[in-house]
Amino acid sequence: MPRISFPSPETMSDEQRAVYDDIVSGPRARLVGPLKAALHNPALADRWQKMGALLRFGTSIPPRHSELAILVAARRWNSQLEWAIHAVAAQVGGLPDEVTEAIRVCGAPRFSDAADAVVYEYARQLQQTGNVDDACYASVLQLYGEAGIVELGAIIGYYTMVAMTLNVHQIPMPEEHPEPQLEVRQRDGVAVLAELPPGVTVAQEAMP
């Protein structure tokens, strides 16, 4: 059960209804996830949904890689709803199912695509440590340039905020994905963040 109420169209203020209408008429087509909670502050919800739409649909990062980065955030923060939605989006975007599954079980993903490996490691290091090493930074910079590396970091940060919001308010799973898909470890009765190992490229695996 959610910890917070969700405004319905019938009970919304004029300000809430204006933001709601803007959301459902946009690329999302419905009010989902953290925006249900954010709508308690219409100004926040408006800016939230516009930033989210930009980061998901309006950057130079292709869906395959933006969704890969989002999956890393969802797995790190044990966000069941974020994972359910973006595992499907990652498949549509072309991310191999075996990579998604490895992240889901906190295994070491095997990458046949070097760019996938670069994006995964950037997202993994940033989530695990709050920063990335020089080599990892340089690899993403070479791949996407300065605008792209800023965009990728913003995607990771935004979906970390989304995961936290979903978790703390216990926002329920969507009807089309009702069952949790992530195993969450606990310590002393409290959930702990998932540990994600470095990935392995096929070329590295073949080296003597």
C-alpha positions as CSV (number, residue, x, y, z in Angstrom):
1,M,0.0,0.0,0.0
2,P,1.3,3.5,-0.8
3,R,2.2,5.8,2.1
4,I,0.8,8.8,0.3
5,S,-2.5,9.7,-1.3
6,F,-2.7,10.3,-5.1
7,P,-4.8,13.2,-6.4
8,S,-7.5,12.0,-8.9
9,P,-8.7,14.1,-11.8
10,E,-12.0,14.6,-9.9
11,T,-10.3,16.0,-6.8
12,M,-7.5,18.0,-8.4
13,S,-7.1,21.7,-8.0
14,D,-7.0,23.8,-11.2
15,E,-3.2,23.9,-10.9
16,Q,-2.9,20.2,-10.5
17,R,-5.4,19.5,-13.3
18,A,-3.4,21.7,-15.7
19,V,-0.2,19.8,-15.0
20,Y,-2.1,16.5,-15.2
21,D,-3.5,17.4,-18.6
22,D,-0.1,18.4,-19.9
23,I,1.4,15.1,-18.7
24,V,-1.3,12.8,-20.3
25,S,-1.2,14.7,-23.6
26,G,2.6,14.2,-23.8
27,P,4.8,11.2,-24.7
28,R,4.0,9.5,-21.4
29,A,0.2,9.5,-22.2
30,R,-0.6,8.8,-18.5
31,L,0.3,9.8,-15.0
32,V,2.6,7.2,-13.6
33,G,5.3,6.6,-11.0
34,P,6.7,9.5,-9.0
35,L,4.6,12.1,-10.7
36,K,1.6,10.8,-8.8
37,A,3.3,11.9,-5.6
38,A,4.9,15.1,-7.0
39,L,1.5,16.4,-8.1
40,H,0.8,17.4,-4.5
41,N,3.1,20.3,-5.5
42,P,1.9,21.3,-9.0
43,A,4.9,23.5,-9.7
44,L,7.3,20.8,-8.7
45,A,5.4,18.2,-10.8
46,D,5.4,20.5,-13.8
47,R,9.1,21.0,-13.7
48,W,9.7,17.3,-12.8
49,Q,7.7,16.0,-15.8
50,K,9.4,18.4,-18.2
51,M,12.9,17.5,-17.1
52,G,11.9,13.8,-17.2
53,A,10.5,14.1,-20.7
54,L,13.7,15.9,-21.9
55,L,16.0,13.4,-20.3
56,R,14.1,10.3,-21.6
57,F,13.1,11.5,-25.0
58,G,15.2,14.6,-25.9
59,T,18.9,13.9,-25.4
60,S,21.6,12.7,-27.8
61,I,21.9,9.5,-25.9
62,P,20.1,6.7,-27.8
63,P,17.4,4.7,-26.0
64,R,19.6,1.6,-25.8
65,H,22.1,3.4,-23.6
66,S,19.8,5.7,-21.7
67,E,17.7,2.7,-20.7
68,L,20.8,0.8,-19.7
69,A,21.8,3.6,-17.4
70,I,18.3,3.7,-16.0
71,L,18.4,0.0,-15.3
72,V,21.6,0.4,-13.3
73,A,20.0,3.1,-11.2
74,A,16.9,1.0,-10.7
75,R,18.9,-2.1,-9.7
76,R,21.2,-0.1,-7.4
77,W,18.3,1.4,-5.5
78,N,16.1,-1.7,-5.6
79,S,13.3,0.2,-7.3
80,Q,10.8,-2.4,-8.4
81,L,8.5,-0.1,-10.4
82,E,11.4,1.7,-12.2
83,W,12.9,-1.6,-13.1
84,A,9.6,-3.1,-14.4
85,I,8.9,-0.1,-16.7
86,H,12.5,0.3,-18.0
87,A,13.4,-3.3,-18.5
88,V,10.6,-3.3,-21.1
89,A,11.9,0.0,-22.6
90,A,15.4,-1.4,-22.7
91,Q,14.3,-4.4,-24.7
92,V,12.5,-2.1,-27.1
93,G,15.6,0.0,-27.4
94,G,17.7,-2.9,-28.4
95,L,19.6,-3.8,-25.2
96,P,20.3,-7.6,-25.2
97,D,18.1,-9.5,-22.8
98,E,21.1,-11.3,-21.3
99,V,22.5,-7.9,-20.2
100,T,19.3,-6.9,-18.5
101,E,19.1,-10.2,-16.8
102,A,22.6,-10.0,-15.5
103,I,22.0,-6.6,-14.0
104,R,18.7,-7.8,-12.5
105,V,20.5,-10.6,-10.6
106,C,23.5,-8.4,-9.8
107,G,25.8,-10.5,-12.0
108,A,28.6,-9.4,-14.2
109,P,27.1,-8.5,-17.6
110,R,28.9,-9.9,-20.7
111,F,29.1,-7.2,-23.4
112,S,29.6,-7.9,-27.1
113,D,29.2,-4.2,-27.8
114,A,32.0,-2.0,-26.5
115,A,29.8,1.1,-26.2
116,D,27.3,-0.8,-24.0
117,A,30.2,-1.7,-21.7
118,V,31.3,1.9,-21.5
119,V,27.9,3.2,-20.5
120,Y,27.3,0.4,-18.0
121,E,30.6,1.0,-16.3
122,Y,30.0,4.8,-16.1
123,A,26.6,4.3,-14.6
124,R,27.9,1.6,-12.3
125,Q,30.8,3.6,-10.9
126,L,28.7,6.7,-10.5
127,Q,26.1,4.7,-8.5
128,Q,28.5,2.7,-6.5
129,T,31.0,5.5,-5.6
130,G,29.4,8.8,-6.5
131,N,32.1,9.5,-9.1
132,V,34.0,7.8,-11.9
133,D,37.6,7.2,-12.6
134,D,39.5,9.1,-15.3
135,A,39.6,6.2,-17.8
136,C,35.8,5.7,-17.5
137,Y,35.2,9.4,-17.9
138,A,37.4,9.6,-21.0
139,S,35.7,6.6,-22.6
140,V,32.2,8.2,-22.3
141,L,33.6,11.6,-23.5
142,Q,35.1,9.9,-26.6
143,L,31.8,8.1,-27.2
144,Y,29.3,11.0,-26.8
145,G,31.3,14.3,-26.4
146,E,30.8,16.9,-23.8
147,A,27.1,17.5,-24.2
148,G,26.5,13.7,-24.2
149,I,28.5,13.1,-21.0
150,V,26.5,15.8,-19.2
151,E,23.3,14.3,-20.5
152,L,24.2,10.8,-19.4
153,G,25.1,12.0,-15.9
154,A,21.8,13.9,-15.7
155,I,19.9,10.8,-16.7
156,I,21.5,8.8,-14.0
157,G,20.9,11.5,-11.4
158,Y,17.3,12.0,-12.4
159,Y,16.4,8.3,-12.3
160,T,18.1,8.0,-8.9
161,M,15.7,10.7,-7.7
162,V,12.8,8.8,-9.3
163,A,13.9,5.5,-7.6
164,M,14.1,7.2,-4.2
165,T,10.7,8.8,-4.6
166,L,9.1,5.5,-5.7
167,N,10.7,3.7,-2.7
168,V,10.0,6.1,0.1
169,H,6.3,6.6,-0.8
170,Q,5.9,2.9,-1.7
171,I,4.2,3.7,-5.0
172,P,2.6,0.5,-6.2
173,M,3.5,-1.5,-9.3
174,P,1.7,-0.7,-12.5
175,E,-1.2,-3.0,-13.5
176,E,0.7,-4.4,-16.5
177,H,3.7,-5.4,-14.3
178,P,2.2,-6.3,-10.9
179,E,4.9,-8.6,-9.6
180,P,8.3,-7.4,-8.1
181,Q,11.2,-8.6,-10.2
182,L,14.2,-7.6,-8.0
183,E,15.5,-9.6,-5.1
184,V,16.2,-7.2,-2.3
185,R,18.8,-8.1,0.3
186,Q,18.3,-7.0,3.9
187,R,20.6,-6.4,6.8
188,D,19.0,-6.2,10.3
189,G,15.6,-6.0,8.7
190,V,16.5,-3.0,6.5
191,A,17.0,-3.2,2.7
192,V,20.5,-2.5,1.5
193,L,21.6,-1.1,-1.8
194,A,22.5,-3.6,-4.5
195,E,26.1,-4.2,-5.3
196,L,26.8,-4.2,-9.1
197,P,30.0,-5.9,-10.4
198,P,32.0,-4.6,-13.4
199,G,31.0,-6.0,-16.7
200,V,33.0,-8.2,-19.0
201,T,33.4,-7.7,-22.7
202,V,33.6,-10.7,-25.0
203,A,37.0,-9.6,-26.2
204,Q,38.3,-9.4,-22.6
205,E,36.9,-12.8,-21.8
206,A,38.8,-14.3,-24.7
207,M,42.2,-12.9,-23.7
208,P,44.7,-15.3,-22.2
